[in-house]
Amino acid sequence: MVKDARTMASHAPHIPSDKRFIIFFDFDETIVDETSDDQVVQTAPGQYLPDWLKDTYNPGRYNEYMQRVLGYLAEQGVTESDMRAVMEKIPATPGMLTLFQFLRTRPQTDFEVVLVSDANTFFIESWLRRTGARGLFHRIFSNPATFNKDGRLMLRPFHSHDCPRCPVNMCKQVLVREYVTRRMQERGRPYQRIFYVGDGANDFCPATALGPRDVVFARRDFPMHRLIIETHEATPGEFKAVTVPWANADEVVQRLRKHVAE
C-alpha cells in the first residue's frame, strides 16, 4: 500500500526547492467546515444511511466502512455528478479563503503548501476546483478514489503503517516525516519552519513529530487542541511545537505574517 502513496507523489508536478516554509493542511473541519464523508450521505435516499450499514463500522477501520457506504450509494443510483454537487456546496471554515488568498499572494519563495487528509481524492479535488484553490497545493495526499466503469466510486487505503494511534489506512505522522525527509534531501537544506493546520485526533499524531521552531495551528476546542492541552498537562515538555489555537483562519494569517517578516 505504501507503494501507492509514493506513486501518487512521484506523479505530481515539480516543486521548486527554494521555499522557506512548508505548511500542511488537513481538509475535513479544517479547510471545510464539515466532514465530507458525512456530507456525501445527503445523496442517499432520504439523506440517511440504513442502520444495518452504519452498524458495520469498526473503530480504526473507517476507510473500509466508507468503501461499503460508497458501494451502497452506487446501488441506490447516486452518480458522480450527485456527489460532486454536494462536495462543492460544503462551506469553507471561517477565514480559510482569506488564508488561501494570503498564501497565493506571497512571494514564490515563501510557502510550499501540502494537503494531508483521511478523506479521499475525489471529494477534495471536487471542492478545491470549485473554489479555485487547487493550484495553491503542491501536493495532495489522501485515500485514492476513482470511478469504475459502472459509475461506482472506488475507495482505497492510502498506505499501511505500524502506528498504534492511527487508523489502519493512514498515519499522518508517517506521511509527514517521509515527505519532509525526502524534500530536505532534494533541497539540500531544511525548511526554516514547518506549519501544520488541523483539527482532529489524527492531526495530533503528526504534530508530535514537529520541533520547537515549528508551529501547530490547532482548531480551538477540537480534538487536536484538546489532546495537545492534555499532553502538556500530563507530560510537560513532550509536545515541542508552538501551539496557536484558532477559531477563524484570520488568526492563522496574523501569525504567519509575523513569521514571514522575520
Disulfide bonds with the S-S distance in Angstrom:
none
